[in-house]
Amino acid sequence: MTIAMLSLVGILIALYLTLYKLGVIGGLTCTVGSCETVNTSRWATFLGLPVAAWGVGAYVALFALSLAGTADRYAGSQTISVLLVAIAAWSVLFSAWLTYLELFVIRAICIWCVASAVLLVAILVVSVVDWRGSRGRGLRGSRAPVDVPPRVR
């Protein structure tokens, strides 16, 4: 549920930046940094889509996987844990590249982009902890301790 909550916040941030980039909303509210400079730069588009739209997609995938992982059917699924780690790790690497561009190429920082990067790092940490736990649970064959009834999970 922690990953779901963090992903939901990420969806809102990325959606806000996407709507700005697409011209649906006027200006960006940016208390620190230069969000408009970053989001109007040539680096704000990747493979024909706004970078923030890619963020929406990544956060939606993380959100959906994290919710699926809470279902009893997938409670012990290592596949979901591995997918969460893979998407989060790729997203952190992509975000690190974008942060490099902000600092050294664009020479402007977007506080919303920084917030997204922090969220992605937090999601990666939580997903790695979950994945490591799922490996141990997979050996025992159960996600919950033996003495806890399945309905309590």
SVG drawing of the C-alpha trace seen along z (x, -y; Angstrom):
<svg xmlns="http://www.w3.org/2000/svg" viewBox="-11 -31 38 54">
<polyline fill="none" stroke="black" stroke-width="0.4" points="0.0,0.0 2.9,-2.3 3.9,-2.0 0.3,-2.6 0.1,-5.8 3.5,-7.1 2.5,-6.2 -0.8,-8.0 1.0,-11.2 3.4,-10.7 0.5,-10.3 -0.9,-13.6 2.4,-15.4 3.1,-13.9 -0.4,-14.6 -0.1,-18.2 3.2,-18.6 1.7,-16.7 -1.4,-19.0 0.9,-22.0 3.1,-20.6 0.0,-19.9 -1.3,-23.4 -4.4,-22.3 -3.5,-24.5 -1.9,-27.9 1.2,-28.4 2.9,-26.2 2.9,-27.0 6.5,-26.7 7.7,-28.2 11.3,-27.2 13.3,-26.8 12.2,-27.4 9.7,-24.8 8.5,-26.5 12.1,-26.7 12.5,-23.0 9.1,-22.0 9.4,-24.1 13.0,-22.9 13.6,-20.6 14.4,-17.9 10.8,-17.9 9.8,-15.6 10.9,-12.0 10.0,-9.9 7.3,-12.3 5.6,-12.4 6.0,-14.8 8.5,-13.3 5.8,-13.9 3.4,-11.6 6.0,-8.8 6.0,-9.5 2.2,-9.2 2.5,-5.8 5.2,-4.6 3.3,-5.7 0.1,-4.1 1.9,-0.8 3.5,-1.0 0.1,-1.9 -1.7,1.0 1.0,3.5 1.1,2.5 -2.7,2.8 -2.6,6.2 0.0,7.3 -2.4,6.7 -4.9,9.2 -4.9,12.6 -4.4,14.2 -1.0,12.5 0.0,12.1 3.1,14.3 3.9,13.3 7.5,12.7 6.7,11.7 4.8,8.6 7.7,7.8 10.3,8.1 8.1,6.0 7.8,3.3 11.6,3.2 12.3,3.2 9.9,0.4 11.0,-1.6 14.7,-1.1 14.3,-2.1 12.3,-5.1 15.0,-6.2 17.6,-5.9 15.5,-7.9 14.9,-10.5 18.6,-10.7 19.3,-11.4 16.6,-14.1 18.1,-15.6 21.5,-15.7 20.0,-17.5 18.3,-20.0 21.5,-20.7 24.1,-20.7 22.3,-21.3 19.2,-23.3 20.7,-24.9 17.3,-25.2 15.5,-23.1 11.9,-22.1 10.7,-21.5 7.9,-19.2 10.6,-17.1 12.7,-16.9 9.6,-15.8 8.9,-13.1 12.6,-11.9 12.3,-11.7 9.1,-9.7 10.7,-7.3 13.6,-6.7 11.3,-6.0 9.2,-3.6 12.4,-1.9 13.5,-1.4 10.1,-0.1 9.9,2.2 13.4,3.6 12.5,4.3 9.2,6.0 11.1,8.0 13.6,9.2 10.8,10.1 8.9,12.0 12.0,14.1 11.9,15.3 8.2,15.7 8.4,17.8 10.7,20.2 8.1,20.7 5.2,20.7 3.2,18.1 3.2,14.3 1.8,14.2 3.4,15.8 2.1,19.4 0.2,18.4 -1.8,15.6 -5.1,16.7 -5.2,15.9 -8.1,13.5 -6.2,11.2 -3.5,10.4"/>
</svg>
